[in-house]
Amino acid sequence: MIQQRRVGLYALLTADVFSAFGSRFSVVAIPWLVLITTGSPAKMGLVAAAEMIPYLLTSVLAAPIADRFGMRRTSIFCDLSSAAAMAIVAATPDFGFWQLVVLIAVAGGMRGVGDRVKHVLLRPVTAESGIPMIRVTSAYEAMNRTAGLIGAPLAGILVATLGARETIWLDAATFAVAAVLVGTLVRPAPEPQDVTPVREPYLKALRGGFSFLRADKLLLGMISTLFLLNLFQHATSTVLLPLWVQDVFGSPTKLGIILGCFAAGSLAGNVVFTIFATKLPQMLSFFIGAAIGGAPRILVLGISDSLWVVLAVTFFAGFGMASVNPIVGAVLYERIPAELQTRVFGVVAAVAVSGIPIGSALAGVAAANAGLRPTILVGGVVLLALTLIPLVRHHRQPVAETAQPTGDPR
């Protein structure tokens, strides 16, 4: 009986993993397809932006529409639409560049909505399963990190052996499988009448997500921390670390090793955190994880040229970072009413992810004008201060102001 109650949860997690693998396939295959067909790095960047911008916009703007249409139906529709868009790209060799941009934008927009509604569906299917939410969010994070760790290298192998278009066919297939899993196995029980979404005008419903987040100081602080971590971490991964590797070793292989070490540390941390999540103080774990996972991996680049030292600190940082996203997920489910989750989750994702392009741009400008080492040291010190301040404030504030540990969601 217990296993039957958990079928929906397992199916939803599996669907999300398939979707994550598909996204990694497209990240490698589509830019490569653009490069071999146009030879233009600028067009590669344009295609990447064509996917990310609609992803961010629909995460927020489509939330009220998803509320009306229904989470499960929206998830199925978005996955099928993404599958169709990728299938058209794969099946049309003579497609023009701008038609490709439109299709990629459609797929990115659909994925933005699909990711949000899958996150909302996670709450009712977890409640039915009887598994504590904090363990589910930790397992969810571990599965997505595994997909990222395996998916991108696998996509590179597939593109090299099968070809870019054939890999995009597999991308389309992953979205189709996700749609089938949700459509056949994910059937959450109806929400009680008191949490049934109210039919509100679109703009009023859209404002509701922003208003709720602005009024919850704890959530606002956590999302601000995520924004900062994304800003500095992405700046490190895409700008500062490659420049440092080139300066110290002159070999791109070391870059892959260091990035893989962080991913391995994150995955190991997720496994450990999943086991002990219900026994750890939730908010203290979040702030400690943010402090460990953020600044040390930046600062070590400024104070050491030893690969082994950098690898050790990077693994430790990844291990610490493993607690951050699962706790954010659990707290979001705890504090946000069911009828507002789609809207608030969209705002949260947009705010957190917006740090990614900002960080890369600022890091590039700073390194070009102030030099690499000063940029690394200043950035690391600033992030260390910004992550230690909330930790000190948490230690001083009354316990009642913090989120309570997650228990059985039933």
BELKA-V607862 format. One record per pair of residues at least 12 apart in sequence whose C-alpha atoms are under 8 Angstrom apart, sorted by the first residue. I is the first residue (numbers start at 1). J is the second residue. D is the distance in whole Angstrom. If there is no record, write none. Layout:
# BELKA-V607862
i=I j=J d=D
i=I j=J d=D
This chain:
# BELKA-V607862
i=2 j=129 d=7
i=3 j=129 d=8
i=5 j=128 d=6
i=5 j=129 d=5
i=6 j=125 d=7
i=6 j=126 d=8
i=6 j=128 d=7
i=6 j=129 d=5
i=7 j=185 d=7
i=7 j=186 d=8
i=8 j=125 d=6
i=8 j=185 d=6
i=8 j=186 d=4
i=8 j=187 d=6
i=8 j=188 d=7
i=9 j=122 d=7
i=9 j=125 d=5
i=9 j=126 d=6
i=9 j=129 d=7
i=9 j=186 d=7
i=11 j=181 d=6
i=11 j=182 d=7
i=11 j=185 d=6
i=11 j=186 d=6
i=12 j=118 d=7
i=12 j=122 d=7
i=12 j=181 d=7
i=12 j=182 d=6
i=12 j=186 d=6
i=13 j=140 d=7
i=14 j=178 d=8
i=14 j=181 d=8
i=15 j=177 d=7
i=15 j=178 d=4
i=15 j=179 d=7
i=15 j=181 d=6
i=15 j=182 d=7
i=16 j=115 d=8
i=16 j=118 d=8
i=16 j=144 d=8
i=16 j=178 d=7
i=17 j=143 d=7
i=17 j=144 d=6
i=17 j=147 d=7
i=18 j=174 d=5
i=18 j=175 d=7
i=18 j=177 d=7
i=18 j=178 d=6
i=19 j=174 d=6
i=19 j=175 d=6
i=19 j=178 d=6
i=20 j=144 d=7
i=20 j=147 d=6
i=20 j=148 d=7
i=21 j=147 d=6
i=21 j=148 d=7
i=21 j=151 d=5
i=21 j=171 d=8
i=21 j=174 d=7
i=22 j=170 d=7
i=22 j=171 d=4
i=22 j=172 d=7
i=22 j=174 d=5
i=22 j=175 d=7
i=23 j=171 d=7
i=24 j=147 d=8
i=24 j=148 d=7
i=24 j=151 d=5
i=24 j=152 d=5
i=24 j=155 d=7
i=25 j=151 d=7
i=25 j=152 d=6
i=25 j=154 d=8
i=25 j=155 d=5
i=25 j=167 d=7
i=25 j=168 d=7
i=25 j=170 d=8
i=25 j=171 d=6
i=26 j=167 d=8
i=26 j=168 d=6
i=26 j=171 d=6
i=27 j=152 d=8
i=28 j=152 d=7
i=28 j=155 d=6
i=28 j=156 d=7
i=28 j=159 d=8
i=29 j=155 d=7
i=29 j=156 d=8
i=29 j=159 d=6
i=29 j=164 d=5
i=29 j=165 d=7
i=29 j=167 d=6
i=29 j=168 d=6
i=30 j=164 d=7
i=30 j=168 d=7
i=31 j=44 d=5
i=31 j=47 d=7
i=31 j=48 d=7
i=32 j=164 d=7
i=33 j=164 d=6
i=33 j=165 d=7
i=46 j=101 d=8
i=47 j=101 d=6
i=47 j=104 d=7
i=50 j=101 d=6
i=50 j=102 d=8
i=50 j=104 d=6
i=50 j=105 d=5
i=50 j=108 d=8
i=51 j=104 d=6
i=51 j=105 d=5
i=51 j=106 d=8
i=51 j=107 d=7
i=51 j=108 d=4
i=51 j=109 d=7
i=52 j=105 d=8
i=52 j=108 d=6
i=53 j=105 d=8
i=53 j=108 d=8
i=54 j=105 d=6
i=54 j=106 d=8
i=54 j=108 d=6
i=54 j=109 d=5
i=54 j=112 d=7
i=55 j=108 d=5
i=55 j=109 d=5
i=55 j=110 d=7
i=55 j=111 d=6
i=55 j=112 d=4
i=55 j=113 d=8
i=56 j=109 d=8
i=56 j=112 d=6
i=56 j=349 d=8
i=56 j=350 d=5
i=56 j=353 d=8
i=57 j=109 d=7
i=57 j=112 d=8
i=57 j=350 d=8
i=58 j=109 d=6
i=58 j=110 d=8
i=58 j=112 d=6
i=58 j=113 d=6
i=58 j=346 d=8
i=59 j=109 d=8
i=59 j=112 d=5
i=59 j=113 d=5
i=59 j=116 d=7
i=59 j=345 d=8
i=59 j=346 d=4
i=59 j=347 d=7
i=59 j=349 d=7
i=59 j=350 d=7
i=60 j=206 d=8
i=60 j=343 d=6
i=60 j=346 d=4
i=60 j=347 d=5
i=60 j=350 d=7
i=61 j=206 d=7
i=61 j=346 d=8
i=62 j=113 d=7
i=63 j=113 d=7
i=63 j=206 d=7
i=63 j=342 d=5
i=63 j=343 d=5
i=63 j=346 d=7
i=64 j=202 d=6
i=64 j=205 d=6
i=64 j=206 d=6
i=64 j=342 d=7
i=64 j=343 d=6
i=65 j=202 d=8
i=66 j=113 d=8
i=66 j=117 d=7
i=66 j=342 d=7
i=67 j=197 d=7
i=67 j=339 d=8
i=67 j=342 d=7
i=68 j=197 d=8
i=68 j=199 d=7
i=71 j=117 d=5
i=71 j=118 d=7
i=71 j=120 d=7
i=71 j=121 d=7
i=72 j=117 d=7
i=72 j=118 d=8
i=72 j=121 d=7
i=72 j=182 d=7
i=72 j=183 d=7
i=72 j=186 d=8
i=72 j=187 d=8
i=73 j=183 d=8
i=74 j=113 d=8
i=74 j=114 d=7
i=74 j=117 d=7
i=75 j=113 d=8
i=75 j=114 d=5
i=75 j=115 d=8
i=75 j=117 d=6
i=75 j=118 d=7
i=75 j=179 d=7
i=75 j=182 d=8
i=76 j=114 d=8
i=76 j=178 d=8
i=76 j=179 d=5
i=76 j=180 d=8
i=76 j=182 d=7
i=76 j=183 d=6
i=77 j=179 d=8
i=78 j=110 d=5
i=78 j=111 d=6
i=78 j=113 d=7
i=78 j=114 d=5
i=79 j=110 d=7
i=79 j=111 d=7
i=79 j=114 d=7
i=79 j=175 d=5
i=79 j=176 d=6
i=79 j=178 d=7
i=79 j=179 d=5
i=80 j=175 d=7
i=80 j=176 d=6
i=80 j=179 d=6
i=81 j=107 d=7
i=81 j=110 d=7
i=82 j=106 d=7
i=82 j=107 d=5
i=82 j=108 d=8
i=82 j=110 d=6
i=82 j=111 d=7
i=82 j=172 d=7
i=82 j=175 d=7
i=83 j=107 d=8
i=83 j=171 d=7
i=83 j=172 d=4
i=83 j=173 d=7
i=83 j=174 d=8
i=83 j=175 d=5
i=83 j=176 d=6
i=84 j=172 d=7
i=85 j=103 d=6
i=85 j=104 d=7
i=85 j=106 d=7
i=85 j=107 d=6
i=85 j=172 d=8
i=86 j=103 d=8
i=86 j=104 d=8
i=86 j=107 d=7
i=86 j=168 d=6
i=86 j=169 d=7
i=86 j=171 d=7
i=86 j=172 d=5
i=87 j=168 d=7
i=87 j=169 d=6
i=87 j=172 d=6
i=89 j=103 d=7
i=89 j=165 d=8
i=89 j=168 d=8
i=90 j=165 d=5
i=90 j=166 d=7
i=90 j=168 d=6
i=90 j=169 d=6
i=91 j=165 d=8
i=116 j=342 d=6
i=116 j=345 d=6
i=116 j=346 d=6
i=117 j=342 d=6
i=119 j=345 d=8
i=120 j=341 d=6
i=120 j=342 d=6
i=120 j=345 d=8
i=121 j=188 d=8
i=123 j=333 d=7
i=124 j=188 d=6
i=124 j=189 d=7
i=124 j=191 d=8
i=125 j=186 d=8
i=125 j=187 d=8
i=125 j=188 d=6
i=125 j=189 d=8
i=126 j=409 d=8
i=127 j=408 d=8
i=127 j=409 d=5
i=127 j=410 d=6
i=128 j=188 d=8
i=128 j=189 d=8
i=128 j=410 d=8
i=130 j=408 d=7
i=130 j=409 d=7
i=130 j=410 d=7
i=131 j=408 d=6
i=131 j=409 d=7
i=132 j=278 d=8
i=132 j=406 d=7
i=132 j=407 d=6
i=132 j=408 d=5
i=132 j=409 d=6
i=133 j=330 d=6
i=133 j=406 d=7
i=133 j=407 d=7
i=133 j=408 d=7
i=133 j=409 d=6
i=134 j=274 d=8
i=134 j=277 d=6
i=134 j=278 d=7
i=134 j=326 d=7
i=134 j=327 d=7
i=134 j=329 d=8
i=134 j=330 d=5
i=134 j=406 d=6
i=134 j=407 d=8
i=135 j=274 d=5
i=135 j=275 d=8
i=135 j=277 d=6
i=135 j=278 d=7
i=136 j=274 d=8
i=137 j=325 d=8
i=137 j=326 d=5
i=137 j=327 d=7
i=137 j=329 d=6
i=137 j=330 d=6
i=138 j=270 d=6
i=138 j=273 d=7
i=138 j=274 d=5
i=138 j=277 d=8
i=138 j=323 d=8
i=138 j=325 d=8
i=138 j=326 d=5
i=138 j=327 d=8
i=139 j=270 d=7
i=139 j=271 d=8
i=139 j=274 d=6
i=140 j=326 d=8
i=141 j=270 d=7
i=141 j=325 d=7
i=141 j=326 d=6
i=142 j=266 d=8
i=142 j=267 d=6
i=142 j=270 d=5
i=142 j=271 d=7
i=145 j=263 d=7
i=145 j=266 d=8
i=145 j=267 d=6
i=146 j=267 d=7
i=149 j=260 d=7
i=149 j=263 d=7
i=149 j=264 d=8
i=155 j=167 d=7
i=195 j=337 d=8
i=195 j=338 d=6
i=195 j=339 d=6
i=196 j=339 d=6
i=197 j=339 d=5
i=197 j=340 d=8
i=198 j=339 d=8
i=205 j=343 d=8
i=206 j=343 d=7
i=208 j=340 d=8
i=208 j=343 d=7
i=208 j=344 d=8
i=209 j=340 d=7
i=209 j=343 d=5
i=209 j=344 d=4
i=209 j=347 d=7
i=210 j=344 d=7
i=210 j=347 d=7
i=212 j=344 d=7
i=213 j=344 d=7
i=218 j=402 d=7
i=219 j=331 d=8
i=219 j=332 d=8
i=222 j=328 d=7
i=223 j=348 d=7
i=223 j=351 d=7
i=223 j=352 d=6
i=224 j=352 d=7
i=225 j=290 d=8
i=225 j=387 d=7
i=226 j=352 d=6
i=227 j=351 d=7
i=227 j=352 d=4
i=227 j=353 d=7
i=227 j=354 d=7
i=227 j=355 d=5
i=228 j=355 d=7
i=228 j=383 d=8
i=229 j=290 d=8
i=229 j=294 d=6
i=229 j=355 d=8
i=229 j=383 d=8
i=230 j=352 d=7
i=230 j=353 d=7
i=230 j=355 d=5
i=230 j=356 d=6
i=230 j=359 d=8
i=231 j=354 d=8
i=231 j=355 d=4
i=231 j=356 d=5
i=231 j=357 d=8
i=231 j=358 d=6
i=231 j=359 d=4
i=231 j=360 d=7
i=232 j=294 d=8
i=232 j=359 d=6
i=232 j=379 d=7
i=232 j=383 d=7
i=233 j=294 d=7
i=233 j=359 d=8
i=234 j=356 d=6
i=234 j=357 d=8
i=234 j=359 d=6
i=234 j=360 d=6
i=235 j=356 d=7
i=235 j=359 d=5
i=235 j=360 d=4
i=235 j=361 d=8
i=235 j=362 d=8
i=235 j=363 d=6
i=236 j=298 d=7
i=236 j=360 d=8
i=236 j=363 d=8
i=237 j=259 d=7
i=238 j=360 d=7
i=239 j=360 d=6
i=239 j=363 d=6
i=239 j=364 d=6
i=240 j=363 d=7
i=240 j=364 d=8
i=240 j=367 d=8
i=240 j=372 d=7
i=240 j=376 d=7
i=241 j=255 d=7
i=241 j=301 d=8
i=242 j=255 d=6
i=243 j=372 d=8
i=244 j=301 d=7
i=244 j=372 d=7
i=248 j=305 d=7
i=258 j=310 d=8
i=258 j=311 d=6
i=258 j=314 d=7
i=261 j=311 d=6
i=261 j=314 d=7
i=261 j=315 d=5
i=261 j=318 d=8
i=262 j=311 d=8
i=262 j=314 d=5
i=262 j=315 d=5
i=262 j=316 d=8
i=262 j=317 d=7
i=262 j=318 d=5
i=262 j=319 d=8
i=263 j=315 d=8
i=263 j=318 d=6
i=264 j=315 d=7
i=264 j=318 d=7
i=265 j=314 d=8
i=265 j=315 d=4
i=265 j=316 d=6
i=265 j=317 d=7
i=265 j=318 d=4
i=265 j=319 d=4
i=266 j=315 d=8
i=266 j=317 d=8
i=266 j=318 d=4
i=266 j=319 d=5
i=266 j=320 d=7
i=266 j=321 d=6
i=266 j=322 d=5
i=267 j=318 d=8
i=267 j=319 d=7
i=267 j=322 d=7
i=268 j=319 d=6
i=269 j=318 d=7
i=269 j=319 d=4
i=269 j=320 d=7
i=269 j=321 d=8
i=269 j=322 d=5
i=269 j=323 d=7
i=270 j=319 d=7
i=270 j=322 d=5
i=270 j=323 d=7
i=273 j=322 d=7
i=273 j=323 d=6
i=278 j=405 d=7
i=278 j=406 d=7
i=278 j=407 d=7
i=280 j=405 d=8
i=281 j=404 d=8
i=281 j=405 d=6
i=282 j=327 d=7
i=282 j=403 d=7
i=282 j=404 d=7
i=282 j=405 d=5
i=282 j=406 d=8
i=283 j=327 d=8
i=283 j=402 d=7
i=283 j=403 d=7
i=284 j=391 d=7
i=284 j=394 d=7
i=285 j=323 d=7
i=285 j=324 d=8
i=286 j=323 d=6
i=286 j=324 d=5
i=286 j=327 d=6
i=286 j=328 d=8
i=287 j=324 d=8
i=287 j=387 d=7
i=287 j=388 d=8
i=287 j=390 d=7
i=287 j=391 d=5
i=288 j=320 d=8
i=288 j=391 d=7
i=289 j=320 d=5
i=289 j=321 d=5
i=289 j=322 d=7
i=289 j=323 d=6
i=289 j=324 d=6
i=290 j=320 d=7
i=290 j=321 d=6
i=290 j=324 d=6
i=290 j=387 d=6
i=291 j=384 d=6
i=291 j=387 d=5
i=291 j=388 d=6
i=292 j=316 d=8
i=292 j=317 d=5
i=292 j=320 d=5
i=292 j=321 d=7
i=293 j=316 d=8
i=293 j=317 d=4
i=293 j=318 d=6
i=293 j=319 d=7
i=293 j=320 d=5
i=293 j=321 d=4
i=294 j=317 d=7
i=294 j=321 d=7
i=294 j=383 d=7
i=294 j=384 d=7
i=294 j=387 d=8
i=295 j=380 d=5
i=295 j=381 d=7
i=295 j=383 d=6
i=295 j=384 d=5
i=296 j=313 d=7
i=296 j=314 d=8
i=296 j=317 d=7
i=296 j=380 d=7
i=296 j=384 d=8
i=297 j=310 d=7
i=297 j=313 d=6
i=297 j=314 d=5
i=297 j=317 d=6
i=298 j=376 d=6
i=298 j=377 d=8
i=298 j=379 d=7
i=298 j=380 d=5
i=299 j=376 d=7
i=299 j=377 d=6
i=299 j=380 d=5
i=299 j=381 d=7
i=300 j=313 d=7
i=301 j=373 d=8
i=301 j=376 d=7
i=302 j=373 d=6
i=302 j=374 d=8
i=302 j=376 d=6
i=302 j=377 d=6
i=330 j=406 d=7
i=331 j=403 d=7
i=332 j=345 d=8
i=334 j=406 d=8
i=363 j=375 d=7
